[in-house]
Amino acid sequence: MINYCNLKDINDRYEPALTEAVVRAAQSGWYIRGKECGSFEQAFAAYCGCKHCIGTGNGLDALTIILRSYCAMGAMEPGDEVIVPANTYIATILSIIEAGLKPVLCEPEATSCNIDTTLIESLITERTRAIMPVHLYGLVADMDGVNAIAQKHSLKVIEDCAQAHGAMWNGKRTGSLGDAAAFSFYPGKNLGALGDGGAITTNDTQLADTARAIANYGSHKKYTNIYKGVNSRLDEIQAAALGVKLQHLDSDNERRREIARKYIDGIRNPHITLPVADHNGNHVYHIFAVTSPQRDKLQRHLMEHGIETLTHYPIAPHKQEAMREYSHLELPVTERIHAQELSLPCHPAMSDNEVQQVIEAANSFTI
């Protein structure tokens, strides 16, 4: 069986440094807001090309805290609108709702599956305060287009980088392409922790200070609370593990690109549409997403050949029960993507032989 993502095999590649870092953190006697977290925050900020990094409990919290920080700073207020791609994972949309703001769903481009910048301006109203592009599957959104619109209309740009650690756009990394950015370090991410974790990156010192306080019960100083905050902090053990894995992120991403190139060159099946081929570093292939009108049949076919796949994501956010107030929306591109997307195994622990097996099984699929 070729697993979609075997985390043990992936993490074994970082030994013994990974275990040494975890043991060091465990034996330090300091487990929250200590040296490991501070060191990782500095390293990740430098990696992304930002002044500030604030570790959080997870990626959803990172997005929510950014928005809550802007509200605390007076840049946004309850009921203001944030434009977001309709086909993202629901967490992106939940962060907007949790912050007391209103998500405005924008259709994606059919080819890149990222937000369609030609549609954004038609959604802007007097209550619009931000655009939240998602670098879906690991492919950077059209940030030139997003930033041009944001500058024209005086809007904030908040990147959802949960799937695009280390991806590049015009020589700059994700996390530094807007006013602020949020990352998830969920274990299966390109840069994954050994549990939950997240981070905010920004060059805005006021935002960074506000976010750090809100993530710590609304406090810079113990028992002195400026904001109605939350408890969302990156713990020392996760930070230590991430510090080790950050050193390998670029080489891991390059291996993902190598696998993706093999798939793109090798899969020649008219019933399978391959993702956009990118050779400029704009794609880190967190997910190698193909589409097929016979997605479910294709998934069964691959499983019969010993290949595990996943769907990202089977139900569009506006069709979820939790989002029923949006169920009336007609979003055909989004709905087609969610109905047809299938994710092939693509991670740095895969062997060339496993990649070839996936290619051969995909090419043998018939309707």
N, C-alpha and C positions, 0 to 999 in steps of 0.2 A: 504494500500500500504506500502510495506517495501522499503523505499528509499535506493538507493545505499550508499549514504553518506549524512546525514542530519546535516549540519554544526551547525545549531542552537541548536539541541539537544546535539551535542558534546560539544559546547562551554558553554552551560548552566551548565554543570557539574563543571565548574571552578568558578562559581559565589559564593559570591560577589567579590572575589578577582580580577577577570578579569576586571570588570567594575571599581573597585577602582584603579587599576593600570593605566587604560586608562585615567581616570579622573585626576589622579595625573600627568601624563605626559602632558595632555592637559592644565592643569592649571599652569604648571611650567614656561611657557613662553620661553622655550628652546626646539626646535623641531628637530634639526639636530646635531649629534655628541655631545650629552650631557651625563648626568649621567646615564640615562636609557640604552643607547646603550653600554656605557663603562661597566656597571654592567653586562649586558647580555653577552657581549663578554667574560668577565672574567669567568662567570659561565659556558658558553658553552665550552670554551677552557678546563676548568677543567673537565667538564663532559666527553669530548671526550678524555682527556688525552694528550692534546697538550699545547705547550707554548703560541700559538698565535691564536686568532680568529679575523677576520676582517669582520664586517657586510657589506653587499652589498644590492643593490636594488632588486635583484632576483637571482635565481640559475644559470640562463644562464650567467649573468654578472660574477658571482663568477668563473665559469669555464673559461670564456674568459679572465678575469683579471689575473688568474693564468698563463695562457699561454702567455699573453702579458708581464707579469712580467718576465718570463723566457727569453723571447726575449730581453727585456730591460737589463737583466743581462748578456746577451751574451751566455746563455745556448742553445738557439734556434735562428733560423733566418727564414725569409720568405721562404716557400717552403719545410721546414722540415716536417717530417711525424710523425703522432700520430696514433697508433693502437687502434682501438675502436670497441666494439661489434656492429655488423651490425643490431641487433634487438633492439637497444635502442630507446628511444624517440629522435626525430630529434634534439632537443635542444643540446644534447651532441655533435652531429656532427657539428651543426651550430657554436658552440663555437670555434671549431678548425678552421673552415673556416674564421670566423670573426677575428681570431688572425693572419691570413695570412699563416696558416699552411695547411697541406694536410691530411685529414682523410683517414686512410687505414682500410677498413671494414673487421672484422674477424667474422666468423660464431660462434654462441653460441653452448654450449652443448645442446643436445635435452632434457635432463631431468631437469637440473637446470635453463636453459634459460640464464645462464651467460656465459661470454666469455670462449671459449674453449681454455684452455692453451696449449693443444697439437698442436694447429695450429699457435700459435703466432710466433714462431721462423721462420716459413716458410715465414712470411710476413716482416721480418726485412731486411732493406737495409742499405746502408751507410748513408741515410738521416733520418733514424728513430731516434727519440729523446725521445719518451715517449710512455707509455702504459696507456690508460685511462679505467680501468675496471669500469663497472657500476653494482652496487648492485641491480639488477633489481627485482622489486616487493617487495623488502625488504630482499632478501636473499643475504648474503655476497658472493662475488665472491671468487674463489680459490686464496686467497692472498698469500699463500705460493708459489704456482706455479708462479703467476705473479711476485712476488718479486724476486724469484730465477732467472727468465729469465732476469728481469731488471738489477739485479746485474751482471749477466754474461756479458751483452752487454752494461753496463754503461748507462742505460736508466732511465728517471724519471718515477715515478708512480704517477698518479693523479687520485684519487678516485672521481667518481660521486656518491655522497651519497644522492641524492635527494629523494630516496625512502627508505632509510635505517637508519633513525635517531635512534641511540641507539643500533643497532645490534652489536653483538660481534663476534670476531674471535680470538681464542686462548687467551681469557682473555682480549683482547684489543677491544676498540670500533672503529667502523667506524669513519673516520676522522683522525685517527692516524695510519693507516695501510700502508701509502705510504709516498711520499715526500710532498704532499699537497692534500687537498680535498675540494670539493665544496658541499654545501647544498642548497636546496631550502626550503623556508618556505611558499610556496603557501598554501592557507587556508586548502586544503584537505590533506596535508601531515600529517604524524604521529606527527610531531611538526609543527603546522601550525599557521601562523600569521592571522591577520584580514584583510590582503591585501597581496601585494607582499613583499617578503623579501628573503634574502639569506645570506650565510656566507662562508668564506674561513677559513680552519684550517690548521695549519702547525707547525712544530718544527723548521723550517728554518727562522731565524731572518731576514736575508737579503731579502728573498722572502716576508716575512710579511711586512717589511718596504716598499718594492717596490710596493707591491699590495695595501697597504693602500694609498700610494701617487697616483697611477694610478687611483684608485677609486674616488679620490678627485681632479679631473682635472689635475692630474700629479703633485700634490703639497703637500709638508709637511708643508710649510709656506705660508700663504695667499699672493697671488699675486706673488709668486715665483714658477715658473713651471719648474720642472725637466724633465718631460715626457709629451708626447702628451696623456693626460689622458682622462678620462670619468667622468661623474657624476653618481655614483652608490653607494648610502649610505643607510644603514638601519636607518629608522627614529625612533624617540623617542617613538612614540605611539606603533609601531610594536614591538620594543625592550621590552617595558614594558609588553605587552601582552605575548610575548614569554618567558619572565622571569617567569611569573606565570605558564605557561603551561609546561615549562621545569621541574618543580617540580613534575609533574604528568606523565612524559614521560615513565618512567620504568613501572609504574603500568598500564598505557594505553597499552603499548606494550605487557604486560603479558595478558591483557584481549584479545587482538588480537590473541595471541597464543592459548588461551583457546578456542576461537571461531574456530580457524583453526583446533585444535585437534578434536572438535566436528564434523566439516565437514569431516575430514579425516576418523574418526571412523564411521560416520553415512552414508555418501554417498556411496552407493554400486550399481553403475549403469555402466554396461560395455561400455556404449556410452560416458562416461565422464571420462577423465583422470585427476587425482588430482595432485596437485603440490607435490614437494619433502617434505616429513615430516621431520621436524627438531626439535629436543628437546634440543639443546645445546645453544640456544640464538642467533644462526646465522641468524635467520629469524624473522623479526618483522611484516611480513604480511601486509605491506602497501597495497598490492593488493593480494587477494586470487585468483590466476589465474588458472582456469581449461582450458582444451582443449577438443574440440570435432570436428570430421569431419563434424558434422551437427550443427556448432556453431550458425548460424542464426536461425535455427529451435529451438534450445535449448533456445536461448534468447527470442523468441516469446512465447515459452511454459511457461517460468518462468514469463514473463510479464502477461500472461493470469491468472497466479496464484498470481498476485499482488506483484511480486518481480522485482524490478528494477536492471538491470545489466549494465555494461559498457564493451567496448572492448579496450584493451591496447596492441596494437594499430592496427586499421584496415588496414592501409597501411604501408608497410615496408619503411624505409627511402629512400632506393635506388630506390624505385618505385614512389616516390613523384615527381611531376613536377619540384619542386625546385631543385631536385637532379638528373636531367635527365642525367648528365654526368656519373652517376653510373648505369644507367638503364641496361647496357649490362651485369652486373655482374650476375653470377649464384650462388645464395645463397639459396639453397633449404630448409635448416633447418630454416633459418630466415623467409622465405616466408611461410612455413607451420605454424610456431608459429603465425604469423600475421593473417593468414587465419582462425585459429582455436581457438585462445585465447578468453576466456570470464571471466570477473571478477565478482565474487559474492560479495554481501555486507559483509563487515568485518571491523567493527569499534567499539570502546569501548562503544558507547552508545546503541549498540544492546542488546536486551533482550534475555534470553535463549529461550523464546517462539518464537521469530522471527527467531532465528537460526534454531530451530526445523522445522519451516515452510519452510525454504529454503531447508533443508535436504529432507523433504517429497516431495516437489515439484520436486527437482532434481531427486529423485528416481522414480518418476512417469513418467519421460520422456521416450518416445519410438520413434523409427524411423519408 
